[in-house]
Amino acid sequence: MASGREQRPSWRRRSWIAAAAVLSCLVAATGVGAWLGSDQAIKVEHYGTSNTQVLAVSGDRVTLTQTPQTGKPGTYWLEWTGAYSMLGDVVSRAPGRVTREVLRGATPSVGTPGHFGSVPPGDPKVAWGIDYSEIMVPTELGPAPAWYVPGKSSTWVVAVHGQNGRRKTELKILPVVHELDLPFLDISYRNDEGAPPSPDGLLHLGDAEWRDLEAALRHAQGMGARRFILFGTSMGGQIVGQFLARSPLASTVDRVIMDAPMIDVRMTAEQGAKRFHLPAFAADPSNVVVKWRTGVDVGRLSLIRYPPRIRPPLLLIHTVPDAEHPIQEPRDLLTAAKRLDWKIQLEEFTQGEHTEAWNVDRPRYDRLVRDFLSAL
C-alpha cells in the first residue's frame, strides 16, 4: 500500500500536467483566433451570392423576403441574373415580407432569387446610363482594368474602392461628377477580379495598393489629366492616405473625399474584435500575425498618428452606426487635423451601416459632394 508521501508527488504531477494542458489549449486557441482575425483583414474574397427572393410583384412594387438587409430604410438595389432594380423606401411590411417601390430598372418575376445590397449594379452604363470606356492601367504587377467616363475638365476624379470590393461600389458618386463635367476614373488594384494578384496573394491594407493608385494617376496624366480629386471608400480611404504620404504625385491632388474610410487600421481591428464579442486587446495577436504574413506594420497605418505628407482639403463622410470602422476614427482624425491646420469637413449621418450614407440620404450626400467639388 502506497504511503501519503508517495501519493502527494503523484497529485502534484497530475496538477502540473492539467495546468500544462489548459495552457496549451489557451495558446492554441489564441493562435487559431489570431490567424482567423488576420484573415478578416488580409484574405482576398470575391462575393456574388443571392440573399433574398421575390415573393410578389404588383405594378411598380416588389415584395421580398424580410431580412435585416431588405427591411432597411433608404435606396438600395436588387440584382439578379442579367438584370437589376433600384428600390426605394419600404412601403409596407408583413410577417416575413417587405414591400418596396421600384424606382428604375427591370421588374423581377415572382420567385426570382436576387442579391439585395447598397452597391450600384454593373458598370456606369448599366447603373446610370452614362457612356464609358474600359481602359487598362499598367501597374508594376501587370495591367489592371479601370472605367473611364470623359469630361471637359483637366481635373479628374479618381475613385478607389475598399477591401474585397468592386469598382461598382464607387458609382454612387458618378451622377454628381458627371453633372459637373469632371472626367471620372474608377480603378481596380491588385487582387481585384481582372487585376493581377499580389505576390503573396494577400491584401496589404493600403501599404502596397497605393502604388496601383499612383500608376492610375500616371496613366491619366498621359491621357491629359493635370490635377486630381481622389475618392476613397473603406480601405480605399487608407490607400488614398498612403498615396498622399508616399507618392511623388501627391502634390497633384487638389481635394479628397472619403466615405467610411479605414483611417486607423489598429482601431479597425479592435472594432472587429468587439463585433465578435471579444475585448479590444484581442486584436493585438491578429495584428502580429498580419505582420508575419505580409510584412505590414499595422501600427503605422494610421492617418491620425502618421498624417500624410500632403494634406488637401478633405470631405469626410461617415455613418454613426458603422460597425466596421467606428465613428471615433473620423472624429479623432478631425481632432488631429486641427493641430495640423488640415482642412477637414466631417459630415456624420445618424443612420446607415458601413458605406451606406448615400443610401439612407441621397439628397444630402449628393449636395455635400456637389458643393465640395463646385468650390474648385
Secondary structure as GFF3:
##gff-version 3
##sequence-region A 1 376
A	DSSP	alpha_helix	4	42	.	.	.	ID=ss1
A	DSSP	beta_strand	52	58	.	.	.	ID=ss2
A	DSSP	beta_strand	61	65	.	.	.	ID=ss3
A	DSSP	beta_strand	76	80	.	.	.	ID=ss4
A	DSSP	beta_strand	83	94	.	.	.	ID=ss5
A	DSSP	beta_strand	97	105	.	.	.	ID=ss6
A	DSSP	beta_strand	113	117	.	.	.	ID=ss7
A	DSSP	alpha_helix	124	128	.	.	.	ID=ss8
A	DSSP	beta_strand	133	139	.	.	.	ID=ss9
A	DSSP	beta_strand	142	149	.	.	.	ID=ss10
A	DSSP	beta_strand	155	160	.	.	.	ID=ss11
A	DSSP	three_ten_helix	167	173	.	.	.	ID=ss12
A	DSSP	alpha_helix	174	179	.	.	.	ID=ss13
A	DSSP	beta_strand	184	187	.	.	.	ID=ss14
A	DSSP	alpha_helix	210	222	.	.	.	ID=ss15
A	DSSP	beta_strand	227	233	.	.	.	ID=ss16
A	DSSP	alpha_helix	235	246	.	.	.	ID=ss17
A	DSSP	three_ten_helix	250	252	.	.	.	ID=ss18
A	DSSP	beta_strand	253	259	.	.	.	ID=ss19
A	DSSP	alpha_helix	265	275	.	.	.	ID=ss20
A	DSSP	three_ten_helix	280	282	.	.	.	ID=ss21
A	DSSP	alpha_helix	283	294	.	.	.	ID=ss22
A	DSSP	three_ten_helix	298	300	.	.	.	ID=ss23
A	DSSP	beta_strand	314	319	.	.	.	ID=ss24
A	DSSP	alpha_helix	328	340	.	.	.	ID=ss25
A	DSSP	beta_strand	344	349	.	.	.	ID=ss26
A	DSSP	alpha_helix	357	360	.	.	.	ID=ss27
A	DSSP	alpha_helix	362	374	.	.	.	ID=ss28
###
